Amino acid sequence: MSTRGFLFAAVTAASLGGAACWNFEQAYDDCMATGRCTGDGGGGGDGGSGCANGLCPSSAYATTHHDGLNALWAVAPDSILFGGDETLMARWKGGTFSETIIFPGYQAPWISDLHGTSASDVWAVGINGLVLNFDGTQWNDANPSSLWENFYGVWSPSPGQALVAGSYGVRRFRPDGGYDELLTINGSAYLQGIWGSGSRAWAVGDDGTGKAIIYSADPNGPWPLEDAGMRVSSLRTLSAVHGSGPSDVWAVGSGGSVAHFDGGAWGPVDISSLDDLNDVWVTPDGGDVWITTFYTPKVYHRGPAGQWSSFVPPGADNVRIAQVQVTGNGDVWFVGSVGAADFPDGGVAAHYTTY
């Protein structure tokens, strides 16, 4: 990866449909026709026509490229970045959706995760050593040494650095391409998700035998295995971690695996699911926890009352949802794709308001 300074070309895509084989308006109408989306908010609420399970469809966008979307990061409530297969990068800003391919060509790396600290400091990571940094104007290669690892998760603790979880552990990258090895794991083990709060960070993944593994440390390391009193040995591979603070951290993974850290110890959480869980997002107050399944339309939600529910977001019946994020104004975004998992027809970003 030697090319630098990838300009963010604005190629406007059509909203509410696009070129992908998915039609949000039709899906919305079908949802209404089946009675799943009701006029009273889908459960006695006051969301209005088409709302269900606390979500009201606002807008949706389908990519013109036949590449799925895997990741999103909200720079602000009105500025969202999306990353996808073959380095597809899309952006929603002020109601306008645009997209570009950073590395044109067959079998370019796919983007697996996004995170940033501001509009001028965003990171994207993916397979085959993909590490990019957006400086507010253009995407730059932040891995010129070409570490050919697969990177699955990224968290930026402060401007100018990113902690990246992948097939060989945790790396810290800087925009100039420099990096440090904070944690190196051997054998078949690998890490998929990483997140932190203040002076603490967590990385989760697979111990090499299909079981959960969790590391935790000061973001600058060292990274010891966090197993004392963890009580999650029965859980399978973990794919994502997120929280509202150092005493409220959630991790999710295969076979319905959910673990919660309360500041003292990890413990398993039963949400009555055998689904492979892909992503988790916790609101800053800890009141809402959102979980996506592994590329299916189903999501899980725990509200302030502490009760779990599972449902398909209105109009998203055919979308294989990958990630979820709640923006500062309370809106919920899902990102994913339509079509076959190996050969998607296109990427989808769906935007909901809440009631």
N, C-alpha and C positions, 0 to 999 in steps of 0.2 A: 504494500500500500504506500506508494510513493507520491501519489498526486496530492496536492495541497490546495487549500483555498477554494472549496467547492461552493460556487455561488448558489444561493437559494432562489432558483428560477421559479417564478410564479406562473404556473400553468393552471388556470382556473378550471375546476371541475363543476359539473352541474350538481346542485343540491337536490335532495329528495329524489334520488334515483340514480343519476350518473350512468356510467356505461356498464357497471357491474349488473349481474343478473339478479337484482334485488330491487324491489319497489316499496319504499317506506309508506307511501300513500296507500297502496293496495294492501300492504300488511296491516296498516292502521285500520282500514275499512273492514278487513277480515276480522280483526280483533274486536271491533265494535259489533259485527254481525253475530259472532259467536257468544256475545254476552260477557266475555272475559274482561273487556274494557267497558266499564259501565259509566253512565252519566253522573252517578253520585260519588265517583271517586273510587269505585271498586271495593268498597268495604265500609260504606257509610260516611266516607269523608266528603269534603266539599271541593274536590279537585276540579270538577267540571267534566265535560264530555271527553271521553277517550282516556281518562285517567284510571289507573289501577295500581293497587299496592303502594300507594304513596308517590307514584311517578306519573307525570303528565308529559306526553311527547311534545317536544319543542321543535326540533329540527334533526335532520340526518343527512349524511353525505356519503356517497359511494365513489370510490376512486375510478379514474378513467383507465388506469393501468390494471392489468390482471394480476395483481399482487395483493396478498392479504395484509392487514394491519395487525401488529402484535403489541404495540406499546403506545402510551400517551403520557404527556406531562403538561399540566396547566401552568403556564407562565403567569397567567392572570385569568380571571373568569371569562374575559373576552379574547383570550389569546391562548390557543391550545396547539401543541405540537403532537404529531403522530408518526410512528416509525413502523416500517413493514418489511416485507420480503424484498430481496434484491435491492437493498438500500433505498426503498421507497420512503420518502419523507414528505409528509403533508402538514398543512397548517390551516387552522381556522382562526381568523382574526377579524373582529368586528362584523361577523356575519358572512365573510367571504372565505371560501375554501380553495386552497391552492395545493399543488403537489409537484414534486420533482424526483427524479432518479439521481442519486448522488454518484453512483458508479454505474453508468450505462454498460450493458453487456450481459451475456448469459451467465447465470449462476453466480451473480454477485452476492456478497454476504447479506444475510437478513438481520434486521435490527430486532433485538430482543427486549431492550429496556431503555427508558429515558429518565433523566432526573437533572435538576438544576437548582441554582440559587437565585437567578434573576434572568431577565430577558437577554442579557449579554453573557450568560454563563450557563449553557445547557450541555449535557453530555448524552451521547448515544453509544450503546455497546451492542455487540452481536457476535455471530460465529466467525471463525477464521481470524480471530484477533482484531475484530472491528472495534475501534475506539475513536469517536469523533467528539470535537468540542465546538460549540456554536458561540461565536464572540459577539453576537448581535447583528452581524452583517453576513457572515459566511460560515460554513462548516469546514473545520480544519482537521486533518489527520493528526491524532494525538498518540499514535502508536507507530512511529516511523521505523522502530526496531523490528516491527512485524513479529511480535510474539504470537505464534500461531496456536493460541488457545481459543476455546469457545467461551465467550463471556455472556452470562445470562442475566445478571442483575447489576445495577449501578445506584450508588447513593453519594451525593456530594455534600460533605459536612460543612464546607465553607468555600467561598469563591476561589477558583484556581486549583482545585483538586477534586478527584473522584475516586471513591473506593469501589472496586469492581470485583464481583464474585463470578467464578467460572470453574472450568474443568480442572484447574490445578490449585485453586485456593483463592486468596484475596490479594489484589494488586492495587496500589495507589498510583494514579496517573496525574500528570500535570499537562497543561496545554502545550508546553514546548516539547512534549514527547518523552520527557523523563518519567521514570516509574520506580517504585519500590515494591519488593516482595514482602508483604506483611504476614502472610500465612501461606505455606506450601503444604498441600496434602498429597499423599501418594496412593498408589494402587487404583482401585476402581471408584473411590470416593470422589464426589464433586459437589460444588455449591451452586445454587440457582438463584437465591434471593438475598438481598442485603438491605439493611435500613438502620438508621440510628437516631438518637435524640441526645443532644448535648454532648456529654463526654462518654457516651456508651453507644456501641453499635453491635448488631447481631447479623450473622450470616448463617443461612440454613441450606440444607441439601440432603444428599444421600451418603450413607457411610460406606457404600460399596457393596452392601448386601440387600439393598432395597428398604432399609430402615432409616428413620429420621436422624439427622445430625445437626447440632446447633453449636456454633462458636460465638463467643462474645468477648468484647474487649474495648478498651479505649480505642477510638478510631486510629490512633497511631501505633497500636499494638503493644505487647504481643497478643496473640489470639489463642487462648486456651480453649479446649473443649469444655463446653458448659454442660456438665452431666450431674453435678451434685444436686440431689433432690429433684431432678428434672421430672421424673415420673412420666416420661413420654416414650419409653422404650418400645411400647406396643405400636407406636405410630410409624407410618411408612414414609417414603421420600417426601421431603418438604420442598415446596416450589417458590414460596413467597413469604415475606415478613413485613409487617407494618404496625404502627401503633400511634397512640396519642401522646406518649411520653414514656420515660424510663420505667414506669410502674404499670404500664398498660400496653403490652406488646402481644401481637397475634401472629401466628405462623400457620400456614395451611399447606396441604399436599395430597398425595394419592390416597384413594380409598376412603375419602371423607375425613382424613387426618386434620385435626385442628388442635393447636396448643396455645395456651395463654400464659404470659408471664406477668405476675402481679407485683413485681419489684423484689420479691423474695425467692420465688421458685417457679419453675414451669410446671404446668399440669395439663392433661388432656381435656378437651371440651367436646361433648357429644352434641352434634347438631342434627342427629338422625339422618346421616348421609353416608352413602357408599360411593358417591361420585368422586372422581379425581378432581381436586380443587386446584385452580391455577393461580389466582391472584387474590389479594386482600387489601382493603383500604379502610382506615379508621379515621373518623372525623376528629378534629383537634380537641373537642370536648369529651371524646370517648363514647358519645351517645349512640353513634351509629357505626356498625361494622358491616361492610359489603364484601362478599366473596363471590368470585366467578368460578364456574366449572371449567374443565379442560375442553375448551373449544366446543361448547354446546350453548344453547340459548338460556339455560337455567342459571339463575343467580340465587344466592342466599343473603338474607338481610336480618340483622338484629337491631331493633330500635331501642330508644331510651328505656323502654319498659323491660328490656332484657329478653324478650321473646324472639325466637327464630322463625323465619318463614322462608319458603322457597317458591319461586315463580319465574315466569318468562316476562321480561319487560314488554310493555305494550308495543306491538308492531315489530318485535325482534324475533319472531318465531323461527326464521330461517337463518339467523345470524349465529355464527360460532364465535361467541364472545371470548376475548382473550384477557383484557385488563379493564379495570374500573377505577375512576377517580372522582372525588367530590371536590368541587371548586369552592373558593372562599365565600361565594354567595349562596352555597347550598345546592347548586345544580349538580346533576350526576351525568357523567359521560361514560359510555361503554365503547370499546373499540374491538374490532374483530374482522371476520371475513365471511364470505358466502361461497358455496361450491364445495368441492372435495378438499379435504385437508391438504393433500399433496399438490393439488392443482386448483387453487382457488380462482373463482371468477372475478374477484376484486375485494378491496377492503371496504369496511363500513365503520363510520363513526356516528354514534347515536347520542343525542343530547336530550336530557329530560330536566324539567323543573320538578320541584317537590311540593307537597301539600301536607 
